[in-house]
Amino acid sequence: MLNEVEQATIRINEIINDEAIMVQEQGENLDIITEELTKTNQNVEESNRNLDEAVALQKKTNPKYRLLIFIVALVLVVVGGVISIVTQ
């Protein structure tokens, strides 16, 4: 009977040690997950800043492109008119 109690106590001790190891590993995994979530959050924030900057640049350059297209169209009309006059 004493031997059975001793073996049961040893087995309980092994189970508790195994659980302690699992809890430690889970804690380490949670630390890794927390670090990855922090990095992901930082990347999302940086991406949002980059998108805001891209939108601002696009708004800034759109009027320039419209002006350039207008000037090119005007030049083409003038050149077409000159060619039309010269060929008559």
N, CA, C and O atoms as a DFTB+ gen file, in Angstrom:
352 C
 N C O
     1  1       0.822      -1.195       0.000
     2  2       0.000       0.000       0.000
     3  2       0.863       1.255       0.000
     4  3       0.596       2.204      -0.738
     5  1       1.889       1.254       0.825
     6  2       2.792       2.397       0.882
     7  2       3.496       2.586      -0.458
     8  3       3.697       3.715      -0.905
     9  1       3.862       1.497      -1.087
    10  2       4.505       1.527      -2.393
    11  2       3.555       2.117      -3.445
    12  3       3.986       2.868      -4.320
    13  1       2.289       1.781      -3.361
    14  2       1.297       2.320      -4.311
    15  2       1.134       3.820      -4.126
    16  3       1.032       4.554      -5.109
    17  1       1.109       4.283      -2.897
    18  2       0.994       5.720      -2.603
    19  2       2.230       6.448      -3.129
    20  3       2.124       7.532      -3.703
    21  1       3.384       5.852      -2.931
    22  2       4.631       6.457      -3.404
    23  2       4.629       6.555      -4.937
    24  3       5.012       7.580      -5.499
    25  1       4.202       5.497      -5.592
    26  2       4.146       5.512      -7.066
    27  2       3.115       6.534      -7.560
    28  3       3.357       7.233      -8.545
    29  1       1.980       6.621      -6.887
    30  2       0.955       7.597      -7.266
    31  2       1.480       9.013      -7.070
    32  3       1.233       9.886      -7.902
    33  1       2.197       9.248      -5.986
    34  2       2.773      10.564      -5.713
    35  2       3.805      10.933      -6.773
    36  3       3.846      12.071      -7.241
    37  1       4.643       9.960      -7.150
    38  2       5.641      10.190      -8.198
    39  2       4.951      10.528      -9.515
    40  3       5.367      11.442     -10.227
    41  1       3.897       9.785      -9.834
    42  2       3.160      10.028     -11.091
    43  2       2.500      11.406     -11.074
    44  3       2.516      12.117     -12.079
    45  1       1.918      11.782      -9.930
    46  2       1.311      13.124      -9.807
    47  2       2.377      14.195      -9.984
    48  3       2.135      15.209     -10.640
    49  1       3.545      13.982      -9.409
    50  2       4.648      14.929      -9.545
    51  2       5.058      15.058     -11.019
    52  3       5.309      16.162     -11.502
    53  1       5.124      13.936     -11.722
    54  2       5.473      13.966     -13.153
    55  2       4.425      14.745     -13.949
    56  3       4.755      15.536     -14.832
    57  1       3.154      14.502     -13.615
    58  2       2.071      15.208     -14.323
    59  2       2.171      16.716     -14.082
    60  3       2.038      17.511     -15.011
    61  1       2.407      17.098     -12.826
    62  2       2.528      18.525     -12.493
    63  2       3.731      19.138     -13.211
    64  3       3.645      20.259     -13.711
    65  1       4.844      18.417     -13.266
    66  2       6.030      18.917     -13.985
    67  2       5.737      19.066     -15.486
    68  3       6.134      20.051     -16.109
    69  1       5.043      18.080     -16.053
    70  2       4.674      18.151     -17.471
    71  2       3.767      19.362     -17.736
    72  3       3.929      20.070     -18.730
    73  1       2.817      19.578     -16.830
    74  2       1.926      20.734     -16.987
    75  2       2.699      22.042     -16.866
    76  3       2.431      22.995     -17.598
    77  1       3.646      22.090     -15.954
    78  2       4.459      23.296     -15.776
    79  2       5.236      23.603     -17.062
    80  3       5.347      24.760     -17.467
    81  1       5.767      22.566     -17.692
    82  2       6.503      22.741     -18.953
    83  2       5.564      23.243     -20.039
    84  3       5.918      24.142     -20.802
    85  1       4.353      22.659     -20.114
    86  2       3.385      23.091     -21.127
    87  2       2.968      24.548     -20.907
    88  3       2.839      25.312     -21.864
    89  1       2.759      24.925     -19.653
    90  2       2.376      26.310     -19.348
    91  2       3.499      27.262     -19.747
    92  3       3.239      28.327     -20.307
    93  1       4.735      26.888     -19.466
    94  2       5.877      27.728     -19.844
    95  2       5.953      27.870     -21.363
    96  3       6.169      28.970     -21.873
    97  1       5.778      26.766     -22.087
    98  2       5.822      26.813     -23.556
    99  2       4.690      27.681     -24.102
   100  3       4.886      28.448     -25.045
   101  1       3.504      27.555     -23.504
   102  2       2.380      28.376     -23.948
   103  2       2.658      29.848     -23.679
   104  3       2.302      30.706     -24.488
   105  1       3.292      30.146     -22.546
   106  2       3.662      31.535     -22.239
   107  2       4.641      32.076     -23.268
   108  3       4.527      33.224     -23.698
   109  1       5.608      31.247     -23.663
   110  2       6.569      31.661     -24.690
   111  2       5.856      31.882     -26.019
   112  3       6.152      32.840     -26.734
   113  1       4.914      30.998     -26.352
   114  2       4.150      31.166     -27.598
   115  2       3.316      32.441     -27.553
   116  3       3.205      33.147     -28.556
   117  1       2.734      32.736     -26.403
   118  2       1.960      33.975     -26.270
   119  2       2.854      35.200     -26.433
   120  3       2.444      36.196     -27.028
   121  1       4.065      35.127     -25.909
   122  2       5.011      36.236     -26.084
   123  2       5.327      36.445     -27.566
   124  3       5.375      37.578     -28.046
   125  1       5.539      35.346     -28.279
   126  2       5.829      35.436     -29.723
   127  2       4.632      36.024     -30.455
   128  3       4.791      36.891     -31.315
   129  1       3.432      35.555     -30.117
   130  2       2.220      36.072     -30.768
   131  2       2.065      37.558     -30.479
   132  3       1.721      38.326     -31.377
   133  1       2.311      37.975     -29.250
   134  2       2.210      39.386     -28.880
   135  2       3.197      40.228     -29.683
   136  3       2.845      41.304     -30.165
   137  1       4.424      39.745     -29.827
   138  2       5.434      40.461     -30.619
   139  2       4.995      40.581     -32.072
   140  3       5.128      41.645     -32.677
   141  1       4.476      39.501     -32.629
   142  2       4.041      39.520     -34.027
   143  2       2.852      40.462     -34.221
   144  3       2.773      41.164     -35.228
   145  1       1.934      40.477     -33.264
   146  2       0.794      41.393     -33.356
   147  2       1.261      42.847     -33.275
   148  3       0.737      43.714     -33.974
   149  1       2.243      43.104     -32.423
   150  2       2.791      44.462     -32.321
   151  2       3.439      44.875     -33.634
   152  3       3.230      45.992     -34.108
   153  1       4.226      43.978     -34.226
   154  2       4.860      44.270     -35.516
   155  2       3.807      44.495     -36.599
   156  3       3.935      45.405     -37.418
   157  1       2.766      43.660     -36.599
   158  2       1.701      43.799     -37.588
   159  2       1.004      45.139     -37.435
   160  3       0.718      45.813     -38.425
   161  1       0.733      45.523     -36.206
   162  2       0.094      46.809     -35.946
   163  2       0.965      47.963     -36.446
   164  3       0.459      48.911     -37.046
   165  1       2.265      47.880     -36.198
   166  2       3.185      48.920     -36.667
   167  2       3.203      48.970     -38.193
   168  3       3.230      50.052     -38.780
   169  1       3.188      47.801     -38.836
   170  2       3.177      47.754     -40.299
   171  2       1.894      48.343     -40.866
   172  3       1.924      49.038     -41.881
   173  1       0.770      48.071     -40.219
   174  2      -0.504      48.624     -40.674
   175  2      -0.504      50.141     -40.534
   176  3      -0.959      50.851     -41.430
   177  1       0.007      50.635     -39.409
   178  2       0.078      52.085     -39.209
   179  2       0.974      52.738     -40.261
   180  3       0.633      53.787     -40.808
   181  1       2.118      52.116     -40.539
   182  2       3.018      52.657     -41.560
   183  2       2.357      52.613     -42.939
   184  3       2.496      53.547     -43.728
   185  1       1.647      51.541     -43.220
   186  2       0.940      51.431     -44.502
   187  2      -0.120      52.517     -44.631
   188  3      -0.284      53.106     -45.699
   189  1      -0.828      52.779     -43.560
   190  2      -1.836      53.848     -43.590
   191  2      -1.189      55.204     -43.845
   192  3      -1.727      56.017     -44.597
   193  1      -0.036      55.454     -43.223
   194  2       0.675      56.718     -43.471
   195  2       1.113      56.795     -44.942
   196  3       1.000      57.844     -45.577
   197  1       1.614      55.674     -45.472
   198  2       2.037      55.650     -46.878
   199  2       0.859      55.891     -47.817
   200  3       0.988      56.596     -48.817
   201  1      -0.287      55.300     -47.490
   202  2      -1.479      55.521     -48.322
   203  2      -1.934      56.975     -48.263
   204  3      -2.307      57.558     -49.281
   205  1      -1.902      57.553     -47.070
   206  2      -2.267      58.968     -46.942
   207  2      -1.333      59.842     -47.772
   208  3      -1.772      60.783     -48.433
   209  1      -0.057      59.525     -47.730
   210  2       0.933      60.285     -48.500
   211  2       0.699      60.099     -50.001
   212  3       0.805      61.054     -50.771
   213  1       0.385      58.885     -50.408
   214  2       0.133      58.620     -51.827
   215  2      -1.103      59.366     -52.309
   216  3      -1.109      59.909     -53.414
   217  1      -2.141      59.396     -51.495
   218  2      -3.361      60.127     -51.864
   219  2      -3.055      61.616     -51.997
   220  3      -3.509      62.268     -52.938
   221  1      -2.285      62.150     -51.052
   222  2      -1.919      63.574     -51.121
   223  2      -1.104      63.875     -52.369
   224  3      -1.335      64.884     -53.035
   225  1      -0.148      63.000     -52.691
   226  2       0.660      63.209     -53.897
   227  2      -0.187      63.107     -55.163
   228  3       0.010      63.862     -56.116
   229  1      -1.123      62.174     -55.161
   230  2      -1.982      62.008     -56.334
   231  2      -2.850      63.245     -56.533
   232  3      -3.022      63.712     -57.659
   233  1      -3.390      63.771     -55.453
   234  2      -4.209      64.990     -55.557
   235  2      -3.360      66.166     -56.039
   236  3      -3.830      67.032     -56.777
   237  1      -2.122      66.173     -55.612
   238  2      -1.218      67.266     -55.975
   239  2      -0.819      67.191     -57.452
   240  3      -0.691      68.227     -58.104
   241  1      -0.623      65.991     -57.987
   242  2      -0.145      65.853     -59.360
   243  2      -1.268      65.813     -60.389
   244  3      -1.015      66.094     -61.560
   245  1      -2.476      65.481     -60.011
   246  2      -3.581      65.424     -60.973
   247  2      -3.789      66.738     -61.720
   248  3      -3.928      66.707     -62.943
   249  1      -3.819      67.886     -61.054
   250  2      -3.987      69.141     -61.798
   251  2      -2.837      69.389     -62.782
   252  3      -3.057      69.947     -63.857
   253  1      -1.641      68.989     -62.433
   254  2      -0.492      69.174     -63.324
   255  2      -0.674      68.347     -64.598
   256  3      -0.398      68.824     -65.699
   257  1      -1.139      67.108     -64.441
   258  2      -1.359      66.267     -65.622
   259  2      -2.475      66.835     -66.495
   260  3      -2.378      66.801     -67.722
   261  1      -3.519      67.348     -65.883
   262  2      -4.603      67.943     -66.665
   263  2      -4.095      69.138     -67.454
   264  3      -4.439      69.306     -68.624
   265  1      -3.276      69.968     -66.816
   266  2      -2.702      71.125     -67.504
   267  2      -1.804      70.665     -68.644
   268  3      -1.843      71.241     -69.731
   269  1      -0.998      69.638     -68.410
   270  2      -0.114      69.112     -69.448
   271  2      -0.921      68.583     -70.630
   272  3      -0.572      68.838     -71.783
   273  1      -1.987      67.855     -70.355
   274  2      -2.838      67.327     -71.434
   275  2      -3.478      68.475     -72.211
   276  3      -3.568      68.427     -73.438
   277  1      -3.920      69.501     -71.495
   278  2      -4.529      70.657     -72.157
   279  2      -3.508      71.342     -73.071
   280  3      -3.835      71.708     -74.200
   281  1      -2.281      71.515     -72.589
   282  2      -1.244      72.176     -73.392
   283  2      -0.907      71.334     -74.620
   284  3      -0.770      71.871     -75.719
   285  1      -0.774      70.028     -74.445
   286  2      -0.478      69.147     -75.580
   287  2      -1.614      69.212     -76.595
   288  3      -1.370      69.286     -77.800
   289  1      -2.849      69.184     -76.116
   290  2      -3.993      69.265     -77.032
   291  2      -3.995      70.603     -77.767
   292  3      -4.270      70.652     -78.966
   293  1      -3.691      71.682     -77.057
   294  2      -3.649      73.014     -77.675
   295  2      -2.556      73.072     -78.729
   296  3      -2.765      73.624     -79.810
   297  1      -1.390      72.507     -78.426
   298  2      -0.287      72.489     -79.390
   299  2      -0.698      71.689     -80.627
   300  3      -0.428      72.102     -81.755
   301  1      -1.350      70.547     -80.415
   302  2      -1.786      69.732     -81.549
   303  2      -2.795      70.488     -82.413
   304  3      -2.744      70.404     -83.640
   305  1      -3.701      71.219     -81.788
   306  2      -4.684      72.006     -82.543
   307  2      -3.982      73.095     -83.339
   308  3      -4.284      73.309     -84.513
   309  1      -3.052      73.775     -82.701
   310  2      -2.314      74.847     -83.397
   311  2      -1.504      74.262     -84.543
   312  3      -1.531      74.798     -85.651
   313  1      -0.779      73.165     -84.295
   314  2       0.023      72.540     -85.352
   315  2      -0.892      72.065     -86.477
   316  3      -0.571      72.236     -87.652
   317  1      -2.026      71.472     -86.123
   318  2      -2.983      71.035     -87.147
   319  2      -3.505      72.201     -87.949
   320  3      -3.670      72.101     -89.165
   321  1      -3.767      73.311     -87.276
   322  2      -4.230      74.511     -87.985
   323  2      -3.165      75.053     -88.916
   324  3      -3.458      75.427     -90.051
   325  1      -1.926      75.096     -88.440
   326  2      -0.818      75.596     -89.271
   327  2      -0.634      74.684     -90.481
   328  3      -0.469      75.170     -91.600
   329  1      -0.662      73.368     -90.270
   330  2      -0.512      72.429     -91.376
   331  2      -1.671      72.608     -92.367
   332  3      -1.469      72.558     -93.581
   333  1      -2.844      72.811     -91.858
   334  2      -4.017      73.000     -92.699
   335  2      -3.868      74.254     -93.569
   336  3      -4.199      74.245     -94.754
   337  1      -3.372      75.311     -92.966
   338  2      -3.192      76.568     -93.703
   339  2      -2.091      76.425     -94.742
   340  3      -2.240      76.887     -95.873
   341  1      -0.984      75.788     -94.366
   342  2       0.158      75.642     -95.258
   343  2      -0.205      74.763     -96.448
   344  3       0.241      75.041     -97.561
   345  1      -0.980      73.737     -96.259
   346  2      -1.298      72.817     -97.350
   347  2      -2.359      73.362     -98.307
   348  3      -2.569      72.783     -99.373
   349  1      -3.006      74.417     -97.968
   350  2      -4.052      74.956     -98.857
   351  2      -3.468      75.707     -99.995
   352  3      -4.204      76.224    -100.835
